[in-house]
Amino acid sequence: MKVTVTGGAGFIGSHLVEELLARDYNVTVLDNLSTGSLKNLSSALKNPHFNFIEGSVLDEVLLSETLKGSETVFHLAASVGVRRIVDDPITTIRTNVVGTDTLLSVASKCGCRRVLVASSSEVYGKSFGTPFSEEDDLLFGATHKSRWSYGISKALDEILALAYHSKNLLMTIIVRFFNIVGERQTGEYGMVLPRFIKQALSREPLTVYGNGEQVRTFCYVKDAVEALIRLSLCEQAYGKVVNLGSPYPIRIRELAELVKKTLSSSSEIRFIPYEDVYGVGFEDILYRVPDITLLKNLTGYTPQTPIDKIILRVASSQNPVE
Ligand SMILES: NC(=O)c1ccc[n+]([C@@H]2O[C@H](COP(=O)([O-])OP(=O)(O)OC[C@H]3O[C@@H](n4cnc5c(N)ncnc54)[C@H](O)[C@@H]3O)[C@@H](O)[C@H]2O)c1
């Protein structure tokens, strides 16, 4: 079966591509290499069942050629990372909204049947309290705070993709990722775990933004890929929004301590005000924990890899002298 992965040269995409090839799919990747890299695809590029196309999901003609013959599309291409989003909301909105609109329109015209759209826990915005379930309300901040461009763009993608499903133009699933982590993820655009690990390995201070009381969960990328492939094969998942993440919460302050302990690092932990990193008025999300009951019911799968194991795997893949 031929499948296309947009954004397949990125962190999650490249792990997905490897697993799909291992399961004998023919895989085509479309990626503009803005945050992804061919290095992530070094093993895939040796596989005769793999095809890489460099270009943008905003290019309708290229998309039509890329998607020809694809049964399923995993749509992962997006502008990501708090740093990039705060700095460049225009690219964020164009890539995430216009890109997804173009992808869905072209897919529906070239005979693709199924599209999985990558969304994010950022759509829950400032909601607080119990683990988020897919039916919960979304609570965004004011529009003059550019960080909300990402969550809002992903929420629009969701509504659009669900409309394609309900109008019988495509079968779509929305997958809301909650902090996926693992080898190849870069700390460059604001991802916390690879940054802490790099700092711990090079004995620099671990920089916690804010007071570190923010609650998150961290899901190993190979667990996320397993869940993603199972969802793509599950008829009942189409037309639904599904949370995908680890169910085990941890505070960012505790994560910094755990990274230090697991890697036996002598680094200190340094707290930095948000304003110093992202400018005045930046709002972080205090609580982001998924309810993954629906994922479990649909796929029989729960992401299980413990965070200390993930830290060790990421650390052994990083070069401490980089
Ligand atoms: N990693 C996470 O924890 C997480 C959390 C929530 C949502 N997501 C979503 O999962 C998807 C993958 O994220 P990731 O963490 O692997 O990030 P990533 O930056 O590694 O992957 C995104 C990929 O999309 C590509 N891309 C960007 N703009 C493009 C365009 N116009 N045309 C074609 N390709 C383009 C990039 O080059 C990159 O390879 C994204 O949709 C992201 O929003 C990820």
The ligand as an ORCA input file, in Angstrom:
! r2SCAN-3c Opt
* xyz 0 1
  N       6.397     16.778     18.914
  C       5.334     17.063     19.643
  O       5.356     16.936     20.860
  C       4.052     17.536     19.005
  C       3.024     17.961     19.855
  C       1.839     18.396     19.292
  C       1.669     18.375     17.927
  N       2.672     17.978     17.112
  C       2.436     17.990     15.663
  O       3.026     16.850     15.073
  C       3.528     17.181     13.776
  C       4.997     16.818     13.677
  O       5.726     17.577     14.629
  P       7.263     17.294     14.980
  O       7.410     17.424     16.437
  O       7.730     16.078     14.306
  O       7.935     18.607     14.370
  P       8.997     18.767     13.191
  O       9.277     20.228     13.058
  O      10.156     17.887     13.435
  O       8.173     18.255     11.932
  C       7.430     19.095     11.094
  C       7.896     18.848      9.669
  O       7.097     19.610      8.769
  C       7.962     20.170      7.771
  N       7.283     21.331      7.200
  C       7.061     22.546      7.770
  N       6.406     23.349      6.907
  C       6.208     22.631      5.780
  C       5.592     22.905      4.528
  N       5.051     24.113      4.267
  N       5.571     21.929      3.602
  C       6.120     20.709      3.840
  N       6.727     20.393      5.002
  C       6.770     21.342      5.963
  C       9.248     20.496      8.514
  O      10.369     20.651      7.679
  C       9.354     19.281      9.440
  O      10.073     18.237      8.820
  C       3.235     18.662     13.569
  O       2.025     18.794     12.877
  C       3.065     19.191     14.990
  O       2.229     20.322     15.027
  C       3.871     17.564     17.619
*
